[in-house]
Amino acid sequence: MNKILITGATGFIGSHIAAAFVKEGREIVVTARNKGDLSGYQRMQKLFQWFQLNGTTDKLCKVVEADISRPQFGLSHDTYHSLLNDTSEIIHCAASTSFADKLRSSVEVANLEALKHVLKFATEASVDRFNLVSTAFVCPTGLNVCKEEIVERKSFLNVYEETKYRAEKESKRVCELSGIPWKIYRPSIVYGNSQNGRTFRFNGLYYPIKTLYLLKRMFAGDLQNGGNHSMKLGVHRDDEGRIFFPIKLETKPNTGINLIPVDFFVNAFLALFNTDDAGKIYHITNPYPSPLELLLDYTTSYLDIAGITTRPHIQKSGEQRNAMEKLFYSYLGEYSLYLTDDRVFDTSHTNHLLQPLDIHCPPLDYRLFKTIMDYAMKTNWGKTLLQE
Ligand SMILES: NC(=O)c1ccc[n+]([C@@H]2O[C@H](COP(=O)([O-])OP(=O)(O)OC[C@H]3O[C@@H](n4cnc5c(N)ncnc54)[C@H](OP(=O)(O)O)[C@@H]3O)[C@@H](O)[C@H]2O)c1
């Protein structure tokens, strides 16, 4: 009974935490489901290969083929009890990050039903601590400073925010009832490694940029073939030969996108995890969210496209969108709400522990933006990850 159990280790955040532990030589146990024709073990092997930690799966990381969304993780009685005996602490990372309401029931299974099974397991194992990886976006919108505490909220932008909010409350409730110390970590939007751009997930920050990249390619092809489609949407080549998109994105004052690189997240998480305290919530966020205008500037420079600017958001502005704007916003879907986010995150608890250790979130300047986008291009947005 001395291992840290990590759920969601086949995902972006969980695998980075798992890799960080094994790099430090610490033994972990992970639950992993099979997917396609790969077992949970094979999936972890592939991931550790990506982290250049070949061979780790056998040495420091025990993989239990399990599905936490099923009672007793779908394990036999003996395997479940052996896992209970092995586990001293839990880091619960598994979750669905989908915003889509049409997927509500599967998001609820991942974020609430699976949590229920993990909390039951935590109680049965009498773990030393339960660590929940939550999200900064459980905080309510509305330009309030969000404290590092359980918040009260009635309306939500989407099912993801709602279920993560409920997951925090349930974790605190069950842990306090069972006498289990708990901690909650709330990262904002996580992108690739700030040193080399490495990532294997291209959602979040990458998604709108990838959308523009693909639109640029599509319209370049159309313009070469007579430009029928482009003409209808007002897309053309400007005097400098760049594809010009007539898009004005709606923006609001004092808003921005809170983005953190994954290496900062991991360093911050480990430092916060390694402190003995409990009953604390930590915002792992960027003190300088990137305004939409700035990200747009970076994106148009990087992709060498023109025409995209911003305009103040007005009520019912969606109705005034031109055809190209409607097309772009339809691709953005639920993501568009995060382009002008007004949440401000208090980081008193987090800073108190991270500042003495000199752990800071780097500013997202153009150099860093280029590093992460160069990696996205090099791997064709993750399609050729293992050939890098
Ligand atoms: N990425 C971010 O920017 C970000 C920001 C803030 C907070 N977070 C939080 O970080 C955590 C991990 O997110 P992520 O970005 O790493 O997501 P991810 O890459 O999609 O990974 C999700 C993980 O959860 C597992 N999972 C999902 N649904 C499940 C289910 N029904 N039953 C069992 N396991 C399930 C997945 O297993 P399979 O691989 O088997 O599907 C995978 O291991 C989440 O709690 C999320 O809220 C992420």
The ligand as a MOL file (V3000), in Angstrom:
LIG
                    3D

  0  0  0     0  0            999 V3000
M  V30 BEGIN CTAB
M  V30 COUNTS 48 52 0 0 0
M  V30 BEGIN ATOM
M  V30 1 N -6.3700 19.7940 -21.2410 0
M  V30 2 C -6.6880 20.9450 -20.6560 0
M  V30 3 O -6.4520 22.0330 -21.1990 0
M  V30 4 C -7.3140 20.9490 -19.2890 0
M  V30 5 C -7.5140 22.1770 -18.6710 0
M  V30 6 C -8.0980 22.2140 -17.4100 0
M  V30 7 C -8.4700 21.0440 -16.7820 0
M  V30 8 N -8.2580 19.8580 -17.4110 0 CHG=1
M  V30 9 C -8.6740 18.6490 -16.6870 0
M  V30 10 O -7.6320 17.6970 -16.7770 0
M  V30 11 C -8.1840 16.3790 -16.7900 0
M  V30 12 C -7.6580 15.6140 -17.9570 0
M  V30 13 O -7.9820 16.3000 -19.1620 0
M  V30 14 P -7.2070 15.9640 -20.5050 0
M  V30 15 O -7.0790 17.2170 -21.2720 0
M  V30 16 O -6.0040 15.1680 -20.1770 0 CHG=-1
M  V30 17 O -8.2850 15.0750 -21.2310 0
M  V30 18 P -8.0370 13.8450 -22.2270 0
M  V30 19 O -6.7290 13.9720 -22.9010 0
M  V30 20 O -9.2580 13.7690 -23.0540 0
M  V30 21 O -7.9760 12.5720 -21.2640 0
M  V30 22 C -9.1000 12.1600 -20.5800 0
M  V30 23 C -8.7630 10.9230 -19.7730 0
M  V30 24 O -9.9450 10.5280 -19.0670 0
M  V30 25 C -10.2980 9.1980 -19.4330 0
M  V30 26 N -11.7500 9.0590 -19.5430 0
M  V30 27 C -12.5910 9.8590 -20.2390 0
M  V30 28 N -13.8520 9.4000 -20.1500 0
M  V30 29 C -13.8010 8.2860 -19.3880 0
M  V30 30 C -14.7720 7.3530 -18.9400 0
M  V30 31 N -16.0660 7.4710 -19.2400 0
M  V30 32 N -14.3490 6.3280 -18.1840 0
M  V30 33 C -13.0440 6.1810 -17.8740 0
M  V30 34 N -12.0800 7.0290 -18.2610 0
M  V30 35 C -12.4560 8.0670 -19.0110 0
M  V30 36 C -9.6650 8.9760 -20.7930 0
M  V30 37 O -9.5180 7.5810 -20.9880 0
M  V30 38 P -9.4520 6.9630 -22.4640 0
M  V30 39 O -8.1400 7.4320 -23.0220 0
M  V30 40 O -9.5400 5.5230 -22.2470 0
M  V30 41 O -10.6200 7.5500 -23.2200 0
M  V30 42 C -8.3550 9.7230 -20.6330 0
M  V30 43 O -7.4180 8.9480 -19.9480 0
M  V30 44 C -9.6950 16.5490 -16.8160 0
M  V30 45 O -10.1780 16.3710 -15.5240 0
M  V30 46 C -9.9020 17.9770 -17.2790 0
M  V30 47 O -11.0750 18.5040 -16.7460 0
M  V30 48 C -7.7080 19.7800 -18.6460 0
M  V30 END ATOM
M  V30 BEGIN BOND
M  V30 1 1 1 2
M  V30 2 2 2 3
M  V30 3 1 2 4
M  V30 4 1 4 5
M  V30 5 2 4 48
M  V30 6 2 5 6
M  V30 7 1 6 7
M  V30 8 2 7 8
M  V30 9 1 8 9
M  V30 10 1 8 48
M  V30 11 1 9 10
M  V30 12 1 9 46
M  V30 13 1 10 11
M  V30 14 1 11 12
M  V30 15 1 11 44
M  V30 16 1 12 13
M  V30 17 1 13 14
M  V30 18 2 14 15
M  V30 19 1 14 16
M  V30 20 1 14 17
M  V30 21 1 17 18
M  V30 22 2 18 19
M  V30 23 1 18 20
M  V30 24 1 18 21
M  V30 25 1 21 22
M  V30 26 1 22 23
M  V30 27 1 23 24
M  V30 28 1 23 42
M  V30 29 1 24 25
M  V30 30 1 25 26
M  V30 31 1 25 36
M  V30 32 1 26 27
M  V30 33 1 26 35
M  V30 34 2 27 28
M  V30 35 1 28 29
M  V30 36 1 29 30
M  V30 37 2 29 35
M  V30 38 1 30 31
M  V30 39 2 30 32
M  V30 40 1 32 33
M  V30 41 2 33 34
M  V30 42 1 34 35
M  V30 43 1 36 37
M  V30 44 1 36 42
M  V30 45 1 37 38
M  V30 46 2 38 39
M  V30 47 1 38 40
M  V30 48 1 38 41
M  V30 49 1 42 43
M  V30 50 1 44 45
M  V30 51 1 44 46
M  V30 52 1 46 47
M  V30 END BOND
M  V30 END CTAB
M  END
